[in-house]
Amino acid sequence: MRLLLGSGGFRTPERVAFLTEQMRSFFGDVARLLFVPYALRDHDAYAKALTDKGIHAGYPLDGTHRHPDPVAAVREAAGARRLPRHWRRAGRTSSSAAGRPQPAA
């Protein structure tokens, strides 16, 4: 299972493009992403908002809330790896001259 933990910060087209590129590199050729939508009360609306904003990188989002046993859904997802620190912090950084988020100092 490969795990992506996000905390927002992807409100500009440049940041969404950066996230999409990183997600494609990180997740590769997977069929879907298991999404844990519990940060907002309306889980379906949360998943739809991410898709509508392009924050899904083209992958179908499969919400854990739609599984009879969400914990089992996570356990059964394929392989786990933690994102490098500079990817996790990309949403909270300044931009370089090239317009790409850079790791915070």
GIHUQUI-V787813 format. One line per field, one symbol per residue. ss: DSSP state (A for helix, B for strand, O for the rest). phi: phi as a letter, one per 30 degrees, with the letter a starting at -180 (. if undefined). A space follows every 50 residues. Layout:
ss->???
phi->???
This chain:
ss->OOOOOOOOOOOOAAAAAAAAAAAAAAAOOOOBBBBOOOOOOOAAAAAAAA AAOOOOOOOBBBBAAAOOOAAAAAAAOOOOOOOOAAAAOAAAOOBOOOOO BOOOO
phi->.ccccbbijccceddddddedddddddiccdacdcccddbdcdddddddd dddidchiddccdddccebeddddddddhbbcdeedddcedcbdcdddic ecedd
